[in-house]
């Protein structure tokens, strides 16, 4: 079972790398652009395509987090995405 999980984790990481390569930035930067200023993304990509890739990324991160927890790794990948945010309100 552990081997299957590790194999799937490698596949997920590869899918995430494809998104990163497509947009020329880390998945965290991509996420933050979508949640904040999308204008750099809209210069080259269609809004529907961006939103489809965001949904794919969220699904991949959710699956990765669940698999890591099955391996005993405490992961909160979505909290890590929020670490880079500048909070306007306390």
N, CA, C and O of each residue as an XYZ file, in Angstrom:
360
protein
N       0.828     -1.198      0.000
C       0.000      0.000      0.000
C       0.872      1.260      0.000
O       0.581      2.222     -0.710
N       1.929      1.245      0.793
C       2.799      2.413      0.894
C       3.441      2.732     -0.457
O       3.591      3.900     -0.816
N       3.815      1.700     -1.198
C       4.403      1.914     -2.529
C       3.412      2.562     -3.478
O       3.776      3.436     -4.266
N       2.174      2.139     -3.405
C       1.136      2.720     -4.262
C       0.942      4.199     -3.943
O       0.793      5.024     -4.844
N       0.944      4.519     -2.670
C       0.787      5.908     -2.249
C       1.968      6.730     -2.745
O       1.779      7.824     -3.276
N       3.179      6.218     -2.578
C       4.359      6.951     -3.019
C       4.364      7.139     -4.532
O       4.779      8.184     -5.032
N       3.901      6.126     -5.258
C       3.801      6.238     -6.722
C       2.808      7.328     -7.096
O       3.081      8.149     -7.971
N       1.669      7.336     -6.440
C       0.650      8.356     -6.736
C       1.161      9.739     -6.358
O       0.869     10.708     -7.059
N       1.906      9.854     -5.282
C       2.483     11.149     -4.904
C       3.437     11.661     -5.981
O       3.450     12.855     -6.283
N       4.227     10.771     -6.554
C       5.129     11.167     -7.650
C       4.329     11.632     -8.866
O       4.705     12.601     -9.525
N       3.229     10.943     -9.161
C       2.367     11.341    -10.282
C       1.743     12.711    -10.037
O       1.666     13.538    -10.945
N       1.305     12.940     -8.821
C       0.722     14.242     -8.467
C       1.766     15.338     -8.619
O       1.482     16.394     -9.184
N       2.967     15.093     -8.121
C       4.039     16.094     -8.243
C       4.340     16.396     -9.705
O       4.624     17.543    -10.052
N       4.284     15.390    -10.563
C       4.522     15.588    -11.998
C       3.418     16.451    -12.612
O       3.696     17.333    -13.425
N       2.175     16.198    -12.225
C       1.057     17.010    -12.721
C       1.192     18.470    -12.261
O       0.915     19.397    -13.022
N       1.614     18.655    -11.026
C       1.825     20.017    -10.512
C       2.955     20.697    -11.281
O       2.857     21.878    -11.617
N       4.032     19.952    -11.563
C       5.144     20.519    -12.344
C       4.691     20.942    -13.740
O       5.186     21.933    -14.278
N       3.759     20.201    -14.327
C       3.232     20.574    -15.647
C       2.516     21.926    -15.580
O       2.658     22.757    -16.477
N       1.766     22.129    -14.535
C       1.080     23.421    -14.355
C       2.115     24.523    -14.163
O       1.999     25.598    -14.751
N       3.120     24.256    -13.344
C       4.171     25.245    -13.102
C       4.903     25.596    -14.397
O       5.182     26.765    -14.660
N       5.207     24.596    -15.187
C       5.910     24.833    -16.449
C       5.032     25.638    -17.411
O       5.509     26.560    -18.073
N       3.776     25.290    -17.479
C       2.840     25.979    -18.369
C       2.777     27.472    -18.071
O       2.772     28.294    -18.988
N       2.729     27.821    -16.789
C       2.580     29.223    -16.400
C       3.907     29.903    -16.080
O       3.947     31.116    -15.872
N       4.980     29.140    -16.041
C       6.298     29.709    -15.796
C       6.488     30.237    -14.384
O       7.199     31.218    -14.165
N       5.846     29.578    -13.429
C       5.949     30.008    -12.025
C       5.595     28.845    -11.122
O       5.017     27.854    -11.570
N       5.944     28.967     -9.848
C       5.588     27.921     -8.891
C       4.067     27.860     -8.739
O       3.354     28.811     -9.057
N       3.599     26.724     -8.249
C       2.152     26.602     -8.058
C       1.647     27.595     -7.015
O       0.498     28.032     -7.083
N       2.491     27.953     -6.058
C       2.090     28.945     -5.055
C       1.917     30.310     -5.704
O       0.957     31.024     -5.412
N       2.847     30.676     -6.588
C       2.725     31.953     -7.299
C       1.487     31.953     -8.186
O       0.755     32.942     -8.241
N       1.258     30.847     -8.875
C       0.072     30.723     -9.727
C      -1.193     30.913     -8.898
O      -2.068     31.697     -9.264
N      -1.285     30.201     -7.793
C      -2.450     30.299     -6.910
C      -2.657     31.735     -6.434
O      -3.775     32.250     -6.450
N      -1.572     32.371     -6.012
C      -1.684     33.743     -5.504
C      -2.083     34.728     -6.594
O      -2.789     35.696     -6.310
N      -1.650     34.509     -7.834
C      -2.093     35.362     -8.939
C      -3.585     35.186     -9.192
O      -4.301     36.162     -9.418
N      -4.044     33.955     -9.153
C      -5.471     33.710     -9.394
C      -6.307     34.324     -8.279
O      -7.364     34.900     -8.538
N      -5.842     34.206     -7.054
C      -6.584     34.741     -5.916
C      -6.418     36.262     -5.772
O      -7.199     36.915     -5.080
N      -5.417     36.803     -6.418
C      -5.156     38.245     -6.304
C      -5.236     38.931     -7.652
O      -6.325     39.172     -8.172
N      -4.087     39.243     -8.216
C      -3.994     39.961     -9.490
C      -3.783     38.964    -10.626
O      -2.680     38.454    -10.821
N      -4.848     38.696    -11.367
C      -4.773     37.729    -12.461
C      -4.231     38.326    -13.748
O      -3.993     37.593    -14.709
N      -4.030     39.630    -13.792
C      -3.661     40.280    -15.054
C      -2.422     39.674    -15.719
O      -2.420     39.547    -16.943
N      -1.356     39.289    -14.981
C      -0.222     38.669    -15.673
C      -0.600     37.352    -16.364
O      -0.063     37.028    -17.423
N      -1.513     36.607    -15.769
C      -1.952     35.343    -16.364
C      -2.834     35.578    -17.581
O      -2.762     34.837    -18.561
N      -3.666     36.610    -17.514
C      -4.612     36.892    -18.590
C      -3.932     37.407    -19.848
O      -4.534     37.419    -20.922
N      -2.677     37.832    -19.722
C      -1.945     38.287    -20.907
C      -1.698     37.137    -21.881
O      -1.597     37.356    -23.088
N      -1.601     35.914    -21.361
C      -1.264     34.768    -22.211
C      -2.307     33.660    -22.223
O      -2.296     32.804    -23.107
N      -3.212     33.672    -21.242
C      -4.130     32.544    -21.102
C      -5.575     33.006    -20.973
O      -5.860     34.097    -20.479
N      -6.472     32.151    -21.427
C      -7.906     32.376    -21.344
C      -8.361     32.200    -19.890
O      -7.874     31.306    -19.198
N      -9.288     33.040    -19.422
C      -9.750     32.923    -18.027
C     -10.315     31.538    -17.685
O     -10.080     31.034    -16.587
N     -11.049     30.925    -18.600
C     -11.604     29.586    -18.330
C     -10.495     28.554    -18.172
O     -10.584     27.663    -17.327
N      -9.455     28.675    -18.985
C      -8.314     27.765    -18.902
C      -7.607     27.922    -17.551
O      -7.223     26.936    -16.922
N      -7.443     29.161    -17.120
C      -6.808     29.440    -15.827
C      -7.623     28.823    -14.694
O      -7.073     28.177    -13.802
N      -8.927     29.026    -14.736
C      -9.779     28.499    -13.673
C      -9.812     26.970    -13.687
O      -9.868     26.341    -12.631
N      -9.778     26.376    -14.872
C      -9.709     24.908    -14.961
C      -8.414     24.399    -14.329
O      -8.421     23.412    -13.594
N      -7.303     25.079    -14.622
C      -6.019     24.668    -14.048
C      -5.984     24.903    -12.545
O      -5.369     24.125    -11.817
N      -6.628     25.953    -12.072
C      -6.715     26.185    -10.628
C      -7.484     25.054     -9.959
O      -7.061     24.543     -8.923
N      -8.605     24.665    -10.542
C      -9.389     23.566     -9.973
C      -8.585     22.275     -9.963
O      -8.634     21.513     -8.998
N      -7.846     22.034    -11.039
C      -6.998     20.839    -11.111
C      -5.938     20.882    -10.017
O      -5.690     19.878     -9.350
N      -5.309     22.050     -9.832
C      -4.283     22.209     -8.800
C      -4.857     21.952     -7.412
O      -4.250     21.242     -6.611
N      -6.002     22.513     -7.131
C      -6.634     22.333     -5.820
C      -6.954     20.859     -5.578
O      -6.742     20.346     -4.478
N      -7.459     20.186     -6.597
C      -7.769     18.757     -6.485
C      -6.500     17.952     -6.219
O      -6.496     17.058     -5.373
N      -5.421     18.268     -6.942
C      -4.146     17.573     -6.752
C      -3.590     17.799     -5.350
O      -3.135     16.858     -4.701
N      -3.627     19.037     -4.887
C      -3.105     19.344     -3.552
C      -3.922     18.657     -2.468
O      -3.372     18.174     -1.478
N      -5.225     18.616     -2.655
C      -6.093     17.947     -1.684
C      -5.775     16.454     -1.621
O      -5.656     15.882     -0.538
N      -5.638     15.831     -2.791
C      -5.304     14.404     -2.822
C      -3.926     14.154     -2.214
O      -3.736     13.193     -1.469
N      -2.968     15.024     -2.533
C      -1.612     14.865     -1.995
C      -1.613     14.961     -0.473
O      -0.959     14.171      0.208
N      -2.346     15.925      0.048
C      -2.431     16.098      1.498
C      -3.017     14.851      2.170
O      -2.515     14.404      3.201
N      -4.057     14.307      1.593
C      -4.690     13.103      2.155
C      -3.744     11.911      2.113
O      -3.676     11.136      3.067
N      -3.013     11.761      1.011
C      -2.073     10.648      0.888
C      -0.912     10.789      1.862
O      -0.481      9.806      2.463
N      -0.406     12.007      2.019
C       0.679     12.229      2.976
C       0.227     11.885      4.391
O       0.994     11.316      5.168
N      -1.006     12.226      4.726
C      -1.530     11.897      6.053
C      -1.631     10.395      6.254
O      -1.426      9.906      7.364
N      -1.944      9.656      5.195
C      -1.976      8.194      5.294
C      -0.586      7.635      5.588
O      -0.444      6.579      6.204
N       0.446      8.370      5.131
C       1.827      7.954      5.399
C       2.332      8.465      6.745
O       3.478      8.217      7.121
N       1.469      9.181      7.468
C       1.848      9.697      8.779
C       2.528     11.054      8.736
O       3.101     11.496      9.731
N       2.467     11.716      7.589
C       3.073     13.042      7.443
C       1.981     14.087      7.659
O       0.975     14.102      6.949
N       2.187     14.951      8.636
C       1.219     16.004      8.910
C       1.434     17.135      7.905
O       2.396     17.895      8.010
N       0.543     17.236      6.945
C       0.680     18.231      5.881
C      -0.568     19.104      5.834
O      -1.693     18.614      5.933
N      -0.349     20.390      5.682
C      -1.445     21.322      5.479
C      -1.043     22.221      4.312
O      -0.622     23.362      4.503
N      -1.179     21.683      3.102
C      -0.702     22.359      1.904
C      -1.449     23.649      1.615
O      -0.882     24.576      1.037
N      -2.703     23.719      2.008
C      -3.473     24.933      1.743
C      -3.071     26.067      2.676
O      -3.092     27.234      2.284
N      -2.707     25.731      3.902
C      -2.203     26.758      4.824
C      -0.901     27.334      4.305
O      -0.640     28.528      4.454
N      -0.068     26.472      3.682
C       1.190     26.948      3.109
C       0.933     27.957      1.991
O       1.705     28.900      1.818
N      -0.140     27.765      1.238
C      -0.472     28.725      0.187
C      -0.796     30.087      0.792
O      -0.443     31.123      0.229
N      -1.459     30.079      1.925
C      -1.857     31.323      2.575
C      -0.701     32.018      3.281
O      -0.807     33.201      3.606
N       0.401     31.313      3.526
C       1.549     31.922      4.204
C       2.106     33.121      3.450
O       2.628     34.052      4.064
N       2.001     33.107      2.124
C       2.564     34.174      1.308
C       1.634     35.372      1.166
O       2.021     36.401      0.612
N       0.435     35.241      1.655
C      -0.528     36.342      1.542
C      -0.184     37.465      2.508
O       0.261     37.229      3.631
N      -0.398     38.669      2.053
C      -0.270     39.826      2.927
C      -1.683     40.131      3.427
O      -2.566     40.494      2.650
N      -1.872     39.980      4.714
C      -3.189     40.198      5.297
C      -3.458     41.700      5.438
O      -2.646     42.442      5.991
N      -4.604     42.126      4.929
C      -4.976     43.536      5.015
C      -5.653     43.819      6.351
O      -5.433     44.864      6.962
N      -6.470     42.885      6.790
C      -7.171     43.043      8.056
C      -6.571     42.103      9.084
O      -6.270     40.954      8.759
N      -6.390     42.561     10.322
C      -5.808     41.700     11.360
C      -6.697     40.538     11.738
O      -6.331     39.736     12.597
